[in-house]
Amino acid sequence: MLDLAWPEVLVIGAVALVAIGPKDMPKALYALGRFAGKARRFAENLNRALDQVSHEAESADKTTKDNSSSPSPPPQ
């Protein structure tokens, strides 16, 4: 992911505190938390959808293999 160490997070926090100010910092952190939650839910939904599509494709492949390996009825 981002691979941030604690000293880097502290520097980012200090810069944000100076830039945003202590008065508006809770609002900014709340907005950041909401954004992170939405991004996490989006990623989970995307993973779930891709897994479902993959599973459906595997099932379809298995079905076509089973149908092609079984003997077909004799022509009339």
C-alpha positions, -999 to +999 in steps of 0.1 A: +000+000+000+016+033+010+043+018+033+046+048+057+067+044+089+057+061+122+082+090+118+068+098+084+032+097+098+043+121+126+058+145+101+027+145+079+006+150+110+027+180+122+026+196+088-012+190+086-016+206+121+003+237+110-014+239+076-050+232+087-048+245+123-059+228+155-094+242+152-102+225+119-081+194+125-109+172+139-131+180+108-103+172+085-095+139+102-132+130+102-134+137+064-102+116+059-117+087+079-149+088+059-129+088+026-107+059+038-138+039+047-155+046+014-123+036-005-120+004+016-157-006+009-152+002-028-121-021-029-139-049-011-169-047-034-146-047-064-127-078-051-160-095-044-173-087-079-141-099-096-142-131-076-178-137-086-170-132-123-140-155-120-161-182-103-188-179-130-162-181-157-146-212-141-181-228-138-188-220-174-155-235-185-161-266-164-196-270-179-183-267-215-156-292-208-180-317-193-204-313-223-176-317-248-161-348-231-195-366-229-204-387-259-229-369-281-261-387-291-259-406-324-273-386-354-307-397-367 
